[in-house]
């Protein structure tokens, strides 16, 4: 019997009908699971139910394993697609506070396509972070409180029909609106004043084998088979202590399992030991470790690591093995490997705690081993955005490793050059060290690929030749021995080098190739780095902002923290601003500044995003604040800081005030247009309008093929300067208007249209779109689709990538309100043929 909660059920059923995911939040025993399941069943058949498990939060995709076969290298979108195809009805995901990270990645992806209800226990460690993530994924929250007094009486009476009114009121008072307590208290033959007493009474009535089954089920804290619990497990369902669902037994309520464990005390360790032979190697390691059998736990964990079919599974097993190392042993080998993998997965705070032994590396550790541990800690600081901490720790690690003639010495020596190439964007100070690292690597035959990656980065940021060949050599060396990490390092660095050297199109192609061959599950830091770079390049190369949002916004909201996240955030925020979604752009850009790491370069990116968004929104106050933030950093020539300063300079010219700061320096060829644009602004402010036009044109030419946004800005500014000088700027303005409209920049049109109106030209609607409302490029691609061309054929014909073709087709379908290519072609022909007679 389900009592009360009528209003809440209606809300949940309505949300399922409308396709809005909801999460029910409340304390244990309040009825979250029952409410969600009842609502889902009232909505429709084919309910799918899954639950997070407190003791197995490290098992990837645990929520979905009963429904989907998981392969070792599965990515979240693979699992999401398979699960969605097998779950046509409503889905209830219970106890998400205990969901593993990979399952939460899948939840992010299915939230918009599955009729989904979730529950989260309030007050549990991890609950708030999970709720924050669900909020980002679009879940609507409903907080559950106790039943009303009348509903509580009705439920208690239905459960205990024979007790008198006085006893009933005592149960209602003790339960305080908790459906679980109302159900469990007062079990005959003796009424119990507390849930613990009621549970102990029921346990005492069970045969010994059934009590053992309940003990095992409570220790496992997950659905268990009869093979794991024993034949007497069937008694648990008859006693109302467990459910039997899909061939497995599950405790009636998690709170009951917690009470059983409390009562077991130290005897729980004996139960864990008896369970160990019946479960997987990894779970056995967890059970034995909890039972204090460290040596046995470590042995099972190492066996699990050897048998792991994915990098994530191996990492979790290594962590358990390290946790169960013999007392007094540091276990350097496993700590270093696990720490490196934690960094790869973006779990760098865990890596720091692991490799520094929470700041207490014993004196017994050798100098070389200390250097290895500190080197991993340095990379953790790098991933966390603390570049100064990284640089200091790398120097400390190198001091310990000097003269060891090991691969670790090479890696730390070469890696220490990253500060010069990433932060200073000038590798000249690191050239000798990078060259020394390559020589040592070649002598000892270790880390040859990584040493070359770092020397190539140093050469490219020093303006010296030979870096392309070195990157290719590093890739060849890494791929020849199956060295995925160094192959990714080479590819990552090559993309950034191509970008900063001014070849953004080639950089985008390399990033796209890496996204195809990498897995965000097994190599998340590398995959997300390429994704963030690709997103930023999409923005700079003038990809339609709607396409940018469609492609990258889901990745941003679903992905874990990663070091280059600000690049992707920049692309998403600026796309929102381009589309005129001002409030969203403002809110997200301010969030980015608040969340940005303490590293100056990421703070500069965050303030540039804030400045760009404010400039597009015509929000002078926010723009001034962003420029002041950049100036406080004191890195005015760092490229994102330069971009922000240029926007401030344009605003200064519009208001006739002095430009902020001095002319910027182009640290790399990609930003060669920046000082020229600055000189154009100085000329315009001085009233030398024709000089300004010529300089803006020169700057626009320098931005071609690697910053379409800056190119358009300079073309607009050239028209502005021409108009201010008293010359006719209509033709220029119309051309810029068409370009801005083609790339979907409503925000830039706000700045172009006032200039057109001053020239006596009015527009009733933005120009540049076809009769069907498509951009010229979308129209061109769709016409070729209608002629039977495939995406690769269209890409080859137009000189663009296959991904760009597919993005343009999807964008065209969205504008036309259809869901297939065939329908889009048909709709285009219908619209262009005009009304039928």
Buried (B, 14 or more C-beta within 10 A) or exposed (E): EBBBBEEBBEBBBEBBEEEBBBBBBBBBBBBBBBBBBBBBBBBBEEBBBBBBBBBBBBBBBBBBBBBBEBEBEBBBBBBBBBBBEEBEBBBBBBBBBBBBBBBBBBBBBBBEEBBBBBBBBBEBEBBEEBBEBBEEBBBEEBEBEBBEEEBBBBBBBEBBEEBEEEBBBBBBEBBEBBBBBBBBBBBEEEBBEEBBBBBBBBBEEBEEEBBBBBBBBBBBBBBBEBEBBBEBBBBBBEBEBBBBEEEBBBBBBBBBBBBBBEBBEEEBBEBBBBBBEBBEBBBBBBBBBBBEBBEBBBBBBBBBBEEBEBBBBBBBBBBBBBBBBEEEEBBBEBBBBBBBBBBBBBBBEBBBBBBBEEEEBEEEBEEBBBBBBBBBBBBBBBBBBBBEBBBBBBBBBBEBBBEBEBBBBBBBBBBBBBBBBBBBBBBBEBBEBBBBBBEBBBEBEBBBBBBBBBBBBBBBBBEEEEBBEBBBBBBEBBBEEEBBBBBBBBBBBBBBBBBBBBBBBBBBBBBBEBBEEBBBBBBBBBBBBBBBBBBBBBBBBBBBBBBBBBBBBBBBBBBBBBBBBBBBBBBBBBBBBBBBBBEBBBEBBBEBBEEBBEBBBBBBBBBBBBBBBBBBBEBEEBBBBBBEBBBEBEBBBBBBBBBBBBBBBBBBBBEEEEBBBEBBEBBBBBBBBBBBBBBBBBBBBEEBBEBBBBBBBBBBEBBEBBBBBBBBBBBBBBBBBBBBBEEEBBEBBBEBBBBBBBBBBBBBBBBBBEBBEBBEEEBEEBEBBBEBBBBEBBBBBBBBBBEEBEBEBBBEEBEBBBBBBBBBBBBBBBBBEBEEBEEBBBBBEEBEEEEEE
